[in-house]
Amino acid sequence: MTLKQKIISGATLLGVSSLLSRILGLVRDKLFAAFFGGVSGAGIHDLDTYYAAFRLPDTLFQLMVYGAISAA
């Protein structure tokens, strides 16, 4: 396999993985909306509460992952 073929193969794998990740994220969000889309007693959407609680751990995870990728 030549260098050009390896680059094309890697780029294709990266593109397909990214597309699949986006599609699965959309499916996840649709399922969350279906299960947690209701409104609680105070008029706050349950899904909004989930996203607010998930923001800090997700931000910390992204900082660690992007930091590791940047250091590599």
C-alpha positions, 0 to 999 in steps of 0.5 A: 500500500502506497503512502497516498493510499494510506492517507486516503484510507485514514481520511476515509475512516476518519470521515466515516467515523465522524459521520457515524458519531453525528448520526448516533448523537442525533439518535441519542438526542431524539431518545432523550427528548422522547423520554425526558421531554416532559415538564416537571412541576416548576415548569422546567423541562426534565431534559434541560435539567439533565443537560445542566447537570451533564455540562460540567462533567462533559466539559472536564472530559473534553478538556482532558481528551483535547489536552491529551490529543494536543500533547501527543 
